[in-house]
Amino acid sequence: MHALEAVLVDVEAAAVDQLWCLGDLVGYGPRPNECVALVRDKAALCLVGNHDLAVLGQIDLATFAGEAGEAARWTKTVLDEASATYLGSLSPAGKADGVTLAHGSPRDPVWEYVLNAAAAAAALASTEDPLVLVGHSHVALAIASADGALTGGQAPGGIEIDLAAAQHLLNPGSVGQPRDDDPRAAWLVLDTASSRATFRRTEYAIEKTQTEMRERGLPPVLAERLSHGA
């Protein structure tokens, strides 16, 4: 929640026209209902992620091992009816303004991680749209495909991508659980008029989030990893 609120302040300052969310609103954090309510109110487009589906009971919680399973089971006990109804109305994939969106990947919107060249190539080949947006991995990525060759990789905060010259796959990273060794909340500004994308990072109150996680009895390792973005 603290990460989401901080990002929304920066989003408002950026004067964007629409807010898109690629899924997994719940599953790790200590305030799932508040996060869902904010996204429901702010986002013009929102996808559902695998953690959302697990908490809804649409994916067997047994598929989540260790701390992820513990957190999902706790979240299921506190998720309110309004949050469940909203999450249940969402799809793991979609299209908007000539952009293909998927929580995981276009060929497997729920489960596939796009973290290597083969997965990126398959994702880009699955659509004629010039831009593919994915989430799921918690790692910010910018990968381009031109003349049969892939270029790119992890995308640090501040990098700007020219989208005009090639087909691109972008992962904004994760607001609440980044895993690319940068603990700041990750998000992306997409400028369709100029065909440019800018990766952004936002500081947030990590310690407050960690305290709330410990107070609710969530697995300690999930709180600790927030300090390192790992």
C-alpha positions as semicolon CSV with decimal commas, in nm:
position;residue;x (nm);y (nm);z (nm)
1;M;0,000;0,000;0,000
2;H;0,279;0,243;0,085
3;A;0,452;0,166;-0,245
4;L;0,129;0,205;-0,440
5;E;0,044;0,535;-0,276
6;A;0,392;0,673;-0,345
7;V;0,375;0,567;-0,710
8;L;0,031;0,723;-0,751
9;V;0,169;1,057;-0,630
10;D;0,436;1,040;-0,900
11;V;0,182;0,923;-1,157
12;E;-0,034;1,225;-1,084
13;A;0,268;1,453;-1,123
14;A;0,340;1,292;-1,460
15;A;-0,011;1,395;-1,575
16;V;-0,087;1,066;-1,749
17;D;-0,416;1,006;-1,929
18;Q;-0,472;0,649;-1,813
19;L;-0,340;0,407;-1,554
20;W;-0,288;0,042;-1,652
21;C;-0,216;-0,241;-1,408
22;L;-0,079;-0,580;-1,517
23;G;-0,208;-0,784;-1,225
24;D;-0,116;-0,933;-0,888
25;L;-0,281;-0,668;-0,676
26;V;-0,271;-0,906;-0,377
27;G;-0,072;-1,202;-0,255
28;Y;0,225;-1,070;-0,057
29;G;0,139;-0,740;0,106
30;P;-0,027;-0,666;0,441
31;R;-0,311;-0,444;0,310
32;P;-0,467;-0,624;0,014
33;N;-0,812;-0,470;0,033
34;E;-0,681;-0,115;0,036
35;C;-0,460;-0,189;-0,266
36;V;-0,749;-0,336;-0,461
37;A;-0,972;-0,041;-0,377
38;L;-0,713;0,210;-0,496
39;V;-0,648;0,030;-0,823
40;R;-1,020;-0,016;-0,882
41;D;-1,071;0,358;-0,841
42;K;-0,767;0,472;-1,040
43;A;-0,701;0,221;-1,319
44;A;-0,867;0,244;-1,659
45;L;-0,744;-0,108;-1,737
46;C;-0,645;-0,384;-1,497
47;L;-0,547;-0,747;-1,545
48;V;-0,571;-1,032;-1,296
49;G;-0,253;-1,214;-1,191
50;N;-0,179;-1,566;-1,071
51;H;-0,167;-1,459;-0,705
52;D;-0,504;-1,286;-0,742
53;L;-0,650;-1,602;-0,896
54;A;-0,508;-1,819;-0,619
55;V;-0,657;-1,601;-0,347
56;L;-0,991;-1,617;-0,531
57;G;-0,973;-1,996;-0,529
58;Q;-0,947;-2,019;-0,909
59;I;-0,594;-2,164;-0,881
60;D;-0,508;-2,435;-0,631
61;L;-0,309;-2,277;-0,347
62;A;-0,102;-2,596;-0,340
63;T;0,075;-2,469;-0,652
64;F;0,232;-2,194;-0,440
65;A;0,523;-2,323;-0,234
66;G;0,677;-2,190;0,086
67;E;0,633;-1,826;0,184
68;A;0,429;-1,738;-0,126
69;G;0,173;-2,001;-0,028
70;E;0,163;-1,882;0,332
71;A;0,103;-1,524;0,223
72;A;-0,166;-1,624;-0,026
73;R;-0,349;-1,830;0,234
74;W;-0,343;-1,539;0,480
75;T;-0,465;-1,302;0,210
76;K;-0,755;-1,532;0,132
77;T;-0,872;-1,507;0,493
78;V;-0,884;-1,125;0,490
79;L;-0,997;-1,046;0,136
80;D;-1,331;-0,867;0,150
81;E;-1,627;-0,918;-0,082
82;A;-1,573;-0,597;-0,279
83;S;-1,211;-0,689;-0,350
84;A;-1,301;-1,043;-0,450
85;T;-1,576;-0,921;-0,681
86;Y;-1,345;-0,677;-0,856
87;L;-1,060;-0,925;-0,897
88;G;-1,305;-1,187;-1,021
89;S;-1,419;-0,954;-1,298
90;L;-1,071;-0,922;-1,451
91;S;-0,889;-1,112;-1,726
92;P;-0,516;-1,204;-1,732
93;A;-0,474;-1,062;-2,085
94;G;-0,608;-0,777;-2,294
95;K;-0,550;-0,521;-2,567
96;A;-0,561;-0,142;-2,561
97;D;-0,453;0,124;-2,810
98;G;-0,268;-0,127;-3,027
99;V;-0,084;-0,276;-2,729
100;T;-0,096;-0,642;-2,623
101;L;-0,107;-0,682;-2,245
102;A;-0,063;-0,997;-2,038
103;H;0,014;-1,069;-1,678
104;G;0,255;-1,350;-1,770
105;S;0,294;-1,363;-2,148
106;P;0,063;-1,352;-2,450
107;R;0,087;-1,730;-2,499
108;D;0,035;-1,809;-2,129
109;P;-0,114;-1,502;-1,958
110;V;-0,121;-1,656;-1,610
111;W;0,201;-1,852;-1,561
112;E;0,478;-1,789;-1,815
113;Y;0,776;-1,580;-1,703
114;V;0,940;-1,377;-1,978
115;L;1,298;-1,375;-1,853
116;N;1,499;-1,514;-2,144
117;A;1,537;-1,462;-2,519
118;A;1,325;-1,762;-2,616
119;A;1,027;-1,652;-2,406
120;A;1,060;-1,293;-2,530
121;A;1,077;-1,404;-2,895
122;A;0,770;-1,624;-2,852
123;A;0,578;-1,344;-2,683
124;L;0,657;-1,098;-2,959
125;A;0,581;-1,351;-3,233
126;S;0,237;-1,417;-3,086
127;T;0,105;-1,073;-3,185
128;E;0,131;-0,823;-3,467
129;D;0,103;-0,535;-3,221
130;P;0,419;-0,324;-3,203
131;L;0,421;-0,329;-2,824
132;V;0,373;-0,606;-2,568
133;L;0,347;-0,530;-2,196
134;V;0,396;-0,809;-1,940
135;G;0,434;-0,838;-1,564
136;H;0,465;-1,146;-1,338
137;S;0,845;-1,163;-1,303
138;H;0,885;-0,846;-1,089
139;V;1,185;-0,756;-1,311
140;A;1,182;-0,443;-1,529
141;L;1,270;-0,534;-1,889
142;A;1,298;-0,369;-2,230
143;I;1,350;-0,606;-2,525
144;A;1,335;-0,509;-2,893
145;S;1,291;-0,727;-3,199
146;A;1,406;-0,602;-3,540
147;D;1,510;-0,796;-3,849
148;G;1,491;-1,121;-3,656
149;A;1,732;-1,011;-3,383
150;L;1,657;-0,943;-3,017
151;T;1,830;-0,673;-2,816
152;G;1,789;-0,534;-2,468
153;G;1,748;-0,676;-2,119
154;Q;1,689;-0,537;-1,771
155;A;1,573;-0,176;-1,764
156;P;1,697;0,041;-1,476
157;G;1,502;0,341;-1,356
158;G;1,544;0,647;-1,574
159;I;1,611;0,466;-1,901
160;E;1,408;0,589;-2,199
161;I;1,317;0,361;-2,489
162;D;1,238;0,468;-2,848
163;L;0,952;0,241;-2,952
164;A;0,929;0,357;-3,313
165;A;1,200;0,151;-3,480
166;A;1,115;-0,204;-3,369
167;Q;0,864;-0,428;-3,196
168;H;0,911;-0,412;-2,820
169;L;0,834;-0,612;-2,510
170;L;0,837;-0,414;-2,187
171;N;0,794;-0,516;-1,825
172;P;0,743;-0,215;-1,594
173;G;0,870;-0,413;-1,295
174;S;0,680;-0,441;-0,968
175;V;0,539;-0,163;-0,752
176;G;0,540;-0,358;-0,427
177;Q;0,783;-0,646;-0,475
178;P;1,067;-0,551;-0,716
179;R;1,322;-0,827;-0,769
180;D;1,594;-0,665;-0,975
181;D;1,816;-0,551;-0,687
182;D;1,655;-0,207;-0,669
183;P;1,410;-0,189;-0,376
184;R;1,230;0,118;-0,505
185;A;0,882;0,077;-0,652
186;A;0,896;0,022;-1,029
187;W;0,660;0,156;-1,295
188;L;0,656;0,278;-1,652
189;V;0,538;0,585;-1,842
190;L;0,422;0,504;-2,195
191;D;0,393;0,803;-2,431
192;T;0,197;0,680;-2,732
193;A;0,216;1,018;-2,907
194;S;0,596;1,022;-2,921
195;S;0,640;0,641;-2,921
196;R;0,861;0,651;-2,615
197;A;0,864;0,469;-2,283
198;T;1,039;0,578;-1,964
199;F;1,114;0,343;-1,676
200;R;1,059;0,501;-1,337
201;R;1,150;0,416;-0,976
202;T;0,991;0,568;-0,667
203;E;1,108;0,565;-0,306
204;Y;0,849;0,447;-0,054
205;A;0,821;0,368;0,316
206;I;0,967;0,018;0,309
207;E;1,007;0,005;0,688
208;K;0,637;0,078;0,743
209;T;0,542;-0,201;0,505
210;Q;0,779;-0,441;0,680
211;T;0,633;-0,352;1,020
212;E;0,278;-0,414;0,896
213;M;0,381;-0,749;0,748
214;R;0,537;-0,861;1,075
215;E;0,233;-0,744;1,275
216;R;0,010;-0,964;1,060
217;G;0,235;-1,266;1,094
218;L;0,338;-1,282;0,728
219;P;0,661;-1,478;0,658
220;P;0,963;-1,275;0,777
221;V;1,162;-1,344;0,461
222;L;0,899;-1,162;0,255
223;A;0,945;-0,850;0,466
224;E;1,323;-0,874;0,467
225;R;1,358;-0,903;0,091
226;L;1,188;-0,564;0,042
227;S;1,503;-0,395;0,171
228;H;1,709;-0,538;-0,112
229;G;1,466;-0,571;-0,403
230;A;1,557;-0,937;-0,437
